[in-house]
Amino acid sequence: MSGPGRWWRRKSTPAKVETYTRWSFHFFPLIEVGLFGLPLFGAVPLPLAVQLFLMVCAHAAFCSLVGSRALDWTRGLRPQPLRLVWGLGIASAVSVAVVLLVVDHGSPEEDAATTLGTTTGGLLAFGVSAIALGIRDRRRVLGLVLGISAGTGLVVLALGGPALQALVTALATLFGTGFFAFTSVFSVWLLNAVYELDAARETRARLAVAEERLRFGRDLHDVMGRNLAVIALKSELAVQLARRGRAEAVDQMIEVQRIAQESQREVRDVVRGYREADLGVELAGAQGVLTAAGIACEVSGEQAAAGLPDEVQSALGWVVREATTNVLRHGNAERCVVGLRMLKGHVVLTVENDGVTAVGEGGGGSGLAGLRERLAAVEGTLEAGPAGRGLFRLMAEVPLTSPVQAVAS
């Protein structure tokens, strides 16, 4: 699938939430103009309606600008737009004052006053919504909503309206501005929370890699630390004996040679244990890591892994390891399915997810090239590509040349 669908799928979850949030606030001006600007043409005389409509359009555009800059500030891309926030507050107050003056001068139609009153509420609600995006302190947002609501009620009283009408107007303003302010504050909180969760997931992945490096370092230290100390002591002893012409120096150097060869063997065992991936362990590890990262992971066929030859397990274990790493680092998956099956003398490993669109072609031991090299050593093949419906599938197939294994399959 190409076009907008592919563009959307390639975005990470935080980027999707940010895009949705931004475009939601970008649609607010259209809603403001549609709900509170267009009805003016049927309620007030045409010249005045055009002027008020243009004022509503300008106010909506100003709200859109402030909202965009405020969201940039929330993401740390710009400084806090204090001047724009103050400017929008003043523009909203002036716009409301203009509408109230029109109402105060009277209108030949009763519906006109209702329409203008609704326009006043819309200007306040959308103005407060954009201003709330640029304020971090929620108590200030609450104070802003309460202050505007109380001020609106007092203005109605000052214009000669009855107390009940002033109270109703204040409560309506409180509800409208409070709802839009809450929407803005909640949207910012949700956006920040999504980014923080994504950062936490990346941190968990880094910690898993760091833990593995520490384990490898500890193993090397345990193997080499004692042997190198013994080699140093015996070499020093051999030097002293050789200086004195003692024949025992040869025996000490022979012992040093034996310990060095033993150290080489132990280091190879450690490295082999690190490089050779156990398929059962890798399957369980993949499920644990992906689940911890918030990705629903299903694993099937773990029992079949135990009967496979060591070299096949190692090759397929690396496929699982690399595929899991790719899902964590390069994709935006919500679900991953790993399956191991025996089919007519072949073992087939499938890793399918709904977030990765491509696998890196890294060299060496990473990416498709590295996996194909490992599978080629056991006459295996690797296929990777889209599997329809936004899915990506990586499938490794290895023949079981052993007669015992073929019968078992």
Buried (B, 14 or more C-beta within 10 A) or exposed (E): EEEEEEEEBBEBBBBBBBEEBBEEBEEBBEEBBEBBBEBBBEBBEEEBBEBBBEBBBEBBEBBBBBBBBBBBBBBEEEEBBEEBBEBBBEBBBEBBEBBBEBBEEEBEEEEBBBBBBBBBBBBBBBBBBBBBBBBEEEEEBBEBBBEBBEBBBEBBBEEEBEEEBBEBBBEBBBBBBBBBBBBBBEBBEEBEEBBEEBEEBEEBBEEBEEEEEEEBEEBBEEBBEEBEEBBEEBBEBBEEBBEEEBEEBEEBBEBBEEBBEEBEEBBEEBEEEEEBBBBBBBBBBBBBBBEBBBBEBEBEBBEBBEBBBEEBBBBBBBBBBBBBBBBBEBBBBEBBBBBBBBEEBBBBBBBBBBBBBBBBEEEEBBBBBBBBBBBEEBEBEBEBEEBEEBBBBBBBBBBBEBEEBBEEB
